[in-house]
Amino acid sequence: MSDSLKVKERIHYARLDALRFYAVAAVLLSHYLPTGLTSHLFAGTAGVELFFVISGFLITDILFGYRMSGPDTLRHLGRFYARRTLRIFPIYYLYLVVVALTIPTVTWEELRWAFAYVYNLYEMSNTASRPLLHLWSLSIEEQFYLIWPLVILKTPMRRVFHVMLGLMLFSILFRVVVPGLPHKLSTISCFDAFGLGGVFAWLRRYDPGTLRRLLGMRWTLWLALIWLAGTILTSFTAWSLPDAGFRSAIAVISFHLLGACVPSDGRVLKESSRWLDGRRRQYLGVISYGIYLFHLLPMLWMEGWLERILRPLSDAGIASLIYYNRYIIGAPFYAIFTLILAMLSHRYIERYFTRFKDRRFS
Protein backbone atom coordinates (compact mmCIF):
# COMPACT_ATOMS: atom_id res chain seq x y z
CA MET A 1 0.00 0.00 0.00
CA SER A 2 2.47 2.58 -1.21
CA ASP A 3 1.63 6.25 -0.96
CA SER A 4 3.99 6.90 -3.86
CA LEU A 5 1.21 5.54 -6.05
CA LYS A 6 -1.92 7.39 -7.03
CA VAL A 7 -4.81 6.79 -4.68
CA LYS A 8 -6.77 4.77 -7.20
CA GLU A 9 -3.73 2.52 -7.78
CA ARG A 10 -3.06 1.67 -4.14
CA ILE A 11 -3.54 -1.87 -2.97
CA HIS A 12 -6.12 -2.45 -0.28
CA TYR A 13 -5.63 -5.54 1.87
CA ALA A 14 -9.19 -6.51 2.74
CA ARG A 15 -8.08 -9.20 5.19
CA LEU A 16 -6.41 -6.55 7.33
CA ASP A 17 -9.86 -5.09 7.83
CA ALA A 18 -10.96 -8.45 9.24
CA LEU A 19 -7.98 -8.34 11.62
CA ARG A 20 -9.06 -4.89 12.75
CA PHE A 21 -12.52 -6.29 13.45
CA TYR A 22 -11.07 -9.00 15.70
CA ALA A 23 -8.89 -6.44 17.47
CA VAL A 24 -11.77 -4.07 18.21
CA ALA A 25 -14.04 -6.99 19.19
CA ALA A 26 -11.46 -8.01 21.80
CA VAL A 27 -11.50 -4.48 23.22
CA LEU A 28 -15.30 -4.44 23.39
CA LEU A 29 -15.28 -7.76 25.24
CA SER A 30 -12.86 -6.33 27.79
CA HIS A 31 -15.25 -3.45 28.56
CA TYR A 32 -18.65 -5.07 28.06
CA LEU A 33 -18.11 -8.25 30.10
CA PRO A 34 -17.75 -8.45 33.90
CA THR A 35 -14.32 -7.33 35.09
CA GLY A 36 -13.93 -10.51 37.13
CA LEU A 37 -13.81 -12.40 33.83
CA THR A 38 -11.97 -9.96 31.56
CA SER A 39 -9.16 -9.47 34.08
CA HIS A 40 -8.14 -13.06 33.28
CA LEU A 41 -8.64 -12.97 29.51
CA PHE A 42 -6.44 -9.92 28.72
CA ALA A 43 -8.60 -9.38 25.63
CA GLY A 44 -8.22 -5.60 25.62
CA THR A 45 -4.43 -5.76 25.80
CA ALA A 46 -4.34 -8.34 23.01
CA GLY A 47 -6.62 -6.26 20.79
CA VAL A 48 -4.59 -3.07 21.23
CA GLU A 49 -1.33 -4.95 20.62
CA LEU A 50 -2.76 -6.29 17.35
CA PHE A 51 -3.78 -2.75 16.37
CA PHE A 52 -0.22 -1.56 17.04
CA VAL A 53 1.34 -4.27 14.85
CA ILE A 54 -1.08 -3.51 11.99
CA SER A 55 -0.33 0.23 12.30
CA GLY A 56 3.41 -0.45 12.30
CA PHE A 57 3.10 -2.42 9.07
CA LEU A 58 0.83 0.01 7.22
CA ILE A 59 2.65 3.18 8.26
CA THR A 60 6.08 1.73 7.48
CA ASP A 61 4.91 0.49 4.09
CA ILE A 62 3.55 3.95 3.28
CA LEU A 63 6.83 5.57 4.31
CA PHE A 64 8.85 3.15 2.18
CA GLY A 65 6.61 4.16 -0.71
CA TYR A 66 7.52 7.78 -0.05
CA ARG A 67 11.23 6.96 -0.10
CA MET A 68 10.87 5.21 -3.44
CA SER A 69 9.17 8.27 -4.95
CA GLY A 70 12.09 10.65 -4.28
CA PRO A 71 14.39 12.19 -1.65
CA ASP A 72 12.18 15.18 -0.74
CA THR A 73 11.81 14.35 2.97
CA LEU A 74 10.02 17.55 3.98
CA ARG A 75 7.40 17.09 1.27
CA HIS A 76 6.89 13.46 2.31
CA LEU A 77 6.51 14.43 5.95
CA GLY A 78 4.01 17.16 5.09
CA ARG A 79 1.91 14.78 3.01
CA PHE A 80 2.08 12.05 5.63
CA TYR A 81 1.00 14.29 8.51
CA ALA A 82 -1.72 15.95 6.45
CA ARG A 83 -3.24 12.58 5.56
CA ARG A 84 -2.97 11.26 9.12
CA THR A 85 -4.52 14.42 10.54
CA LEU A 86 -7.50 14.27 8.19
CA ARG A 87 -7.98 10.58 8.91
CA ILE A 88 -7.74 10.69 12.70
CA PHE A 89 -8.53 14.12 14.10
CA PRO A 90 -12.11 14.91 12.97
CA ILE A 91 -14.03 12.23 14.84
CA TYR A 92 -11.52 12.13 17.69
CA TYR A 93 -12.17 15.75 18.57
CA LEU A 94 -15.88 15.28 17.86
CA TYR A 95 -15.84 12.51 20.47
CA LEU A 96 -14.17 14.78 23.03
CA VAL A 97 -16.76 17.50 22.40
CA VAL A 98 -19.61 15.00 22.85
CA VAL A 99 -18.04 13.75 26.09
CA ALA A 100 -17.65 17.30 27.39
CA LEU A 101 -21.30 18.08 26.63
CA THR A 102 -22.93 14.85 27.83
CA ILE A 103 -20.72 13.53 30.67
CA PRO A 104 -20.51 16.29 33.29
CA THR A 105 -18.24 14.28 35.60
CA VAL A 106 -15.29 14.59 33.19
CA THR A 107 -13.04 17.47 34.24
CA TRP A 108 -11.53 20.08 31.95
CA GLU A 109 -8.06 19.07 33.19
CA GLU A 110 -8.56 15.55 31.83
CA LEU A 111 -9.93 16.83 28.55
CA ARG A 112 -6.86 19.04 28.06
CA TRP A 113 -4.58 15.99 28.24
CA ALA A 114 -6.81 14.15 25.80
CA PHE A 115 -6.96 17.14 23.42
CA ALA A 116 -3.15 17.19 23.33
CA TYR A 117 -2.91 13.42 22.64
CA VAL A 118 -0.95 12.77 25.85
CA TYR A 119 -3.68 11.07 27.83
CA ASN A 120 -1.43 8.06 28.37
CA LEU A 121 0.82 10.31 30.47
CA TYR A 122 -2.17 11.50 32.48
CA GLU A 123 -3.22 7.92 33.22
CA MET A 124 0.24 7.07 34.56
CA SER A 125 -0.46 8.99 37.74
CA ASN A 126 -4.24 9.50 37.73
CA THR A 127 -7.41 7.45 37.55
CA ALA A 128 -8.99 7.81 34.13
CA SER A 129 -12.63 8.79 33.73
CA ARG A 130 -14.64 6.02 32.11
CA PRO A 131 -15.37 7.82 28.81
CA LEU A 132 -11.66 8.56 28.35
CA LEU A 133 -9.96 5.45 29.71
CA HIS A 134 -9.32 3.98 26.23
CA LEU A 135 -7.70 7.11 24.79
CA TRP A 136 -4.26 6.14 26.10
CA SER A 137 -3.76 3.86 23.08
CA LEU A 138 -4.72 6.60 20.59
CA SER A 139 -2.26 8.93 22.33
CA ILE A 140 0.48 6.33 21.94
CA GLU A 141 -0.37 5.88 18.26
CA GLU A 142 -0.15 9.62 17.68
CA GLN A 143 3.20 9.79 19.46
CA PHE A 144 4.37 6.91 17.29
CA TYR A 145 3.35 8.89 14.19
CA LEU A 146 5.56 11.76 15.36
CA ILE A 147 8.66 9.60 15.78
CA TRP A 148 8.46 6.80 13.23
CA PRO A 149 8.42 8.83 9.96
CA LEU A 150 11.71 10.47 10.95
CA VAL A 151 13.22 7.07 11.67
CA ILE A 152 12.16 5.61 8.32
CA LEU A 153 12.75 8.65 6.11
CA LYS A 154 16.00 9.96 7.61
CA THR A 155 17.87 6.73 8.41
CA PRO A 156 20.16 5.48 5.60
CA MET A 157 18.34 2.68 3.81
CA ARG A 158 21.06 0.14 4.53
CA ARG A 159 20.53 0.70 8.26
CA VAL A 160 16.74 1.00 8.50
CA PHE A 161 16.18 -2.68 9.23
CA HIS A 162 18.78 -2.74 11.99
CA VAL A 163 17.41 0.44 13.55
CA MET A 164 13.93 -1.10 13.70
CA LEU A 165 15.32 -4.24 15.32
CA GLY A 166 17.28 -2.11 17.78
CA LEU A 167 14.15 -0.16 18.78
CA MET A 168 12.23 -3.40 19.27
CA LEU A 169 14.95 -4.86 21.49
CA PHE A 170 15.23 -1.62 23.46
CA SER A 171 11.46 -1.63 24.03
CA ILE A 172 11.49 -5.19 25.41
CA LEU A 173 14.54 -4.51 27.62
CA PHE A 174 12.92 -1.30 28.88
CA ARG A 175 9.91 -3.26 30.12
CA VAL A 176 12.20 -5.74 31.88
CA VAL A 177 14.68 -3.26 33.39
CA VAL A 178 12.03 -0.76 34.58
CA PRO A 179 9.40 -3.10 36.06
CA GLY A 180 7.64 -0.49 38.21
CA LEU A 181 6.42 1.60 35.27
CA PRO A 182 2.86 1.11 33.91
CA HIS A 183 4.21 -0.12 30.57
CA LYS A 184 0.82 -0.32 28.91
CA LEU A 185 0.83 3.48 28.97
CA SER A 186 4.42 4.01 27.82
CA THR A 187 5.09 4.72 24.15
CA ILE A 188 8.63 3.33 24.46
CA SER A 189 7.24 0.07 25.85
CA CYS A 190 5.02 -0.37 22.79
CA PHE A 191 7.69 0.04 20.13
CA ASP A 192 8.31 -3.69 19.83
CA ALA A 193 4.76 -4.11 18.46
CA PHE A 194 5.04 -1.16 16.06
CA GLY A 195 8.55 -2.25 15.10
CA LEU A 196 7.49 -5.82 14.36
CA GLY A 197 4.91 -4.50 11.90
CA GLY A 198 7.66 -2.34 10.38
CA VAL A 199 9.98 -5.34 10.08
CA PHE A 200 7.22 -7.22 8.25
CA ALA A 201 6.88 -4.30 5.81
CA TRP A 202 10.66 -4.18 5.22
CA LEU A 203 10.99 -7.94 4.67
CA ARG A 204 7.99 -7.99 2.36
CA ARG A 205 9.53 -5.33 0.13
CA TYR A 206 13.24 -6.10 0.29
CA ASP A 207 13.75 -9.67 1.54
CA PRO A 208 10.65 -11.77 0.81
CA GLY A 209 12.66 -14.98 1.03
CA THR A 210 13.46 -14.35 4.69
CA LEU A 211 9.84 -13.40 5.33
CA ARG A 212 8.69 -16.71 3.86
CA ARG A 213 11.12 -18.60 6.08
CA LEU A 214 10.04 -16.73 9.21
CA LEU A 215 6.36 -17.33 8.50
CA GLY A 216 7.21 -20.98 7.84
CA MET A 217 8.63 -21.31 11.37
CA ARG A 218 5.33 -22.40 12.85
CA TRP A 219 6.99 -23.35 16.13
CA THR A 220 7.29 -19.64 16.96
CA LEU A 221 3.53 -19.27 16.57
CA TRP A 222 2.83 -22.32 18.72
CA LEU A 223 5.29 -21.13 21.38
CA ALA A 224 3.52 -17.75 21.47
CA LEU A 225 0.11 -19.44 21.71
CA ILE A 226 1.34 -21.65 24.56
CA TRP A 227 2.68 -18.58 26.39
CA LEU A 228 -0.66 -16.82 25.85
CA ALA A 229 -2.57 -19.80 27.24
CA GLY A 230 -0.14 -20.02 30.16
CA THR A 231 -0.66 -16.36 30.99
CA ILE A 232 -4.43 -16.81 31.09
CA LEU A 233 -4.27 -20.00 33.17
CA THR A 234 -1.75 -18.70 35.70
CA SER A 235 -3.78 -15.50 36.16
CA PHE A 236 -6.13 -17.63 38.27
CA THR A 237 -3.27 -18.51 40.65
CA ALA A 238 -0.99 -16.58 42.99
CA TRP A 239 1.85 -16.83 40.43
CA SER A 240 1.73 -15.37 36.94
CA LEU A 241 3.95 -15.19 33.88
CA PRO A 242 5.74 -11.87 33.18
CA ASP A 243 3.67 -9.23 31.37
CA ALA A 244 6.56 -8.52 28.99
CA GLY A 245 6.38 -12.08 27.69
CA PHE A 246 2.62 -11.92 27.19
CA ARG A 247 2.84 -8.79 25.04
CA SER A 248 5.71 -10.22 23.02
CA ALA A 249 3.65 -13.38 22.45
CA ILE A 250 0.75 -11.30 21.13
CA ALA A 251 3.15 -9.45 18.81
CA VAL A 252 4.50 -12.74 17.41
CA ILE A 253 0.96 -14.03 16.84
CA SER A 254 0.12 -10.72 15.12
CA PHE A 255 3.17 -11.13 12.84
CA HIS A 256 1.85 -14.50 11.65
CA LEU A 257 -1.63 -13.03 11.23
CA LEU A 258 -0.15 -10.35 8.96
CA GLY A 259 1.34 -13.18 6.93
CA ALA A 260 -2.16 -14.61 6.44
CA CYS A 261 -3.46 -11.24 5.19
CA VAL A 262 -0.72 -9.67 3.05
CA PRO A 263 0.88 -11.39 0.03
CA SER A 264 4.53 -10.89 -0.88
CA ASP A 265 6.79 -11.73 -3.82
CA GLY A 266 6.66 -15.45 -4.45
CA ARG A 267 4.20 -16.13 -1.63
CA VAL A 268 0.49 -16.37 -2.28
CA LEU A 269 -2.26 -16.46 0.31
CA LYS A 270 -4.82 -19.20 0.76
CA GLU A 271 -7.60 -18.73 -1.76
CA SER A 272 -10.22 -18.46 0.93
CA SER A 273 -10.25 -18.06 4.67
CA ARG A 274 -13.26 -18.71 6.84
CA TRP A 275 -12.01 -16.15 9.39
CA LEU A 276 -10.66 -13.38 7.17
CA ASP A 277 -12.79 -13.18 4.01
CA GLY A 278 -16.31 -12.42 5.25
CA ARG A 279 -17.63 -9.11 3.91
CA ARG A 280 -19.46 -8.26 7.13
CA ARG A 281 -16.41 -8.60 9.36
CA GLN A 282 -14.30 -6.72 6.82
CA TYR A 283 -16.80 -3.87 6.83
CA LEU A 284 -16.73 -3.81 10.62
CA GLY A 285 -12.96 -3.59 10.34
CA VAL A 286 -13.29 -0.59 8.04
CA ILE A 287 -15.35 1.23 10.68
CA SER A 288 -13.28 -0.12 13.59
CA TYR A 289 -11.79 3.29 14.43
CA GLY A 290 -15.26 4.65 15.11
CA ILE A 291 -16.25 1.51 17.03
CA TYR A 292 -13.18 1.82 19.24
CA LEU A 293 -13.64 5.52 19.80
CA PHE A 294 -17.37 5.51 20.60
CA HIS A 295 -17.87 2.16 22.33
CA LEU A 296 -17.92 3.48 25.93
CA LEU A 297 -20.50 6.20 25.33
CA PRO A 298 -23.57 3.92 25.00
CA MET A 299 -22.65 2.23 28.27
CA LEU A 300 -22.42 5.56 30.07
CA TRP A 301 -25.61 6.86 28.51
CA MET A 302 -27.74 3.72 28.98
CA GLU A 303 -26.65 2.02 32.21
CA GLY A 304 -28.74 4.32 34.42
CA TRP A 305 -31.79 3.60 32.27
CA LEU A 306 -31.15 -0.15 32.53
CA GLU A 307 -30.80 0.09 36.29
CA ARG A 308 -34.21 1.73 36.55
CA ILE A 309 -35.74 -1.05 34.45
CA LEU A 310 -34.12 -3.74 36.62
CA ARG A 311 -34.92 -2.09 39.95
CA PRO A 312 -38.10 -4.13 40.53
CA LEU A 313 -36.10 -7.33 40.10
CA SER A 314 -33.51 -6.07 42.55
CA ASP A 315 -36.23 -5.23 45.06
CA ALA A 316 -37.50 -8.79 44.62
CA GLY A 317 -34.18 -10.17 45.81
CA ILE A 318 -32.24 -10.58 42.56
CA ALA A 319 -29.79 -7.79 43.41
CA SER A 320 -27.00 -9.21 41.27
CA LEU A 321 -28.86 -8.08 38.15
CA ILE A 322 -28.10 -4.48 39.07
CA TYR A 323 -24.40 -5.30 38.94
CA TYR A 324 -24.59 -7.26 35.71
CA ASN A 325 -26.86 -4.82 33.91
CA ARG A 326 -23.97 -2.98 32.27
CA TYR A 327 -22.31 -6.23 31.28
CA ILE A 328 -24.19 -9.31 30.13
CA ILE A 329 -27.64 -7.69 30.01
CA GLY A 330 -26.55 -4.36 28.60
CA ALA A 331 -23.76 -5.54 26.25
CA PRO A 332 -26.03 -6.23 23.23
CA PHE A 333 -27.62 -2.78 23.57
CA TYR A 334 -24.25 -1.09 23.91
CA ALA A 335 -22.81 -2.97 20.93
CA ILE A 336 -25.74 -2.16 18.64
CA PHE A 337 -25.71 1.51 19.63
CA THR A 338 -21.93 1.64 19.10
CA LEU A 339 -22.27 0.14 15.62
CA ILE A 340 -24.90 2.72 14.70
CA LEU A 341 -22.65 5.57 15.86
CA ALA A 342 -19.64 4.13 13.99
CA MET A 343 -21.61 3.59 10.78
CA LEU A 344 -22.96 7.15 10.84
CA SER A 345 -19.52 8.52 11.63
CA HIS A 346 -17.94 6.58 8.77
CA ARG A 347 -20.58 7.49 6.22
CA TYR A 348 -21.02 11.18 6.96
CA ILE A 349 -17.69 12.29 8.46
CA GLU A 350 -14.82 9.88 7.84
CA ARG A 351 -15.60 9.25 4.17
CA TYR A 352 -15.82 12.98 3.52
CA PHE A 353 -12.37 13.64 4.97
CA THR A 354 -10.95 10.53 3.27
CA ARG A 355 -12.09 11.81 -0.12
CA PHE A 356 -10.69 15.24 0.71
CA LYS A 357 -7.24 13.93 1.67
CA ASP A 358 -7.16 11.72 -1.41
CA ARG A 359 -7.88 14.73 -3.62
CA ARG A 360 -5.44 17.12 -1.96
CA PHE A 361 -2.63 14.86 -0.74
CA SER A 362 -2.62 11.82 -3.03
Phi, psi and omega in degrees: 000075187271129178282358173283348177269158172297152184306314184292344181264353183291149179272133176250125180265097187297329182292335174295329176296321177297321177298319177300320178301314180296323179296313182288329177296322178296321179294317179298320177300320183293337181255338184263345179259162181303139183297332177298333177270312186292336179294344178258344182269334180057031185294319181297316178299317180297317180296316179294320178299319177297317175303317182296318180295317178299315179299317179301318178294308185295316182293318179295320180296320176299316182292325174295324175299320176299315182298323181291336184273356178146169186269007186283084186297317182298319179295318179296317179296317179300316180292319180299310183291327177296316181293318179296318180299314181290335179280322192258317192293317190306306184279340175296310180287332172299317179300315181297322178295316179298318178299314181299326183275333188247345180241090187293344182284346179282128183275157177296327179300315178297315182298326179297319177296320180292319179300327182271004181059040174231031183293336176298324178290324177297316183293340180298330183231009181220158174276126183284143171290148186302320180288350183245357191294344179265358184283351177302321183290323177291327175296317179296318178300316181294322177293325174299317180297332178287327186267314192297318179302324178293322178297313185285321186276333185259342179283136175306138189303326182291346182249355186302313183301316181291326177295318178297316178297320179297319178293322177297312181297318179299320180298315180294315179297324179299318179294327181281317186284331181244073187289338184281351183279142173287087192295336177303330186263001183261126179298318179302319183292344183261000186288343176291324178291311177301316183295324179295320174297321177295320178298319177300316180298319181293313181297320181298323182277319194243346179210063184296334178296315177295322178299317178299319180294319179296316179291335177282348179277074185297338180298330178293322178294315181294322177298317178296319179295322178295318178297319178299313179297321179296321178297317180294315183293317182286345178294343177272000181244179179284344181247142180220154177289154182298141179299324181300321179291323179298313182293323177294323178296317178298321179296319179296316177300319180296323178301315179291326176295322174302319179299332178279349186249334189238118178286161174219174184302120177082002180230117181256154180274163173301142183302321180218150178223125181299328187266342189241351188254358182292133183294325181294314181290330176291321176296317178297329174291324178299322182263017186295330179298314178294321178300313181297317185292318189266353197293341180274339183298312180302323178299314182291325180285326193257342188295325177296320178296318179293323178298320179295322179294322184274354184304318178300323178294321179296318179296335180275003175107003178256062188295334184297337180296331178294323178290316187277358185299325181271008178243261188298317182287317184277339187307314179300321178295315181297318182295316181295316179297320178298317179297320179298314179299316182293321179295316178296317179299315182294318185288318190256346181239302186296317180295325178299311181289331175295315178297321180296314181292329178289329177285317188270332188227041181283000000 
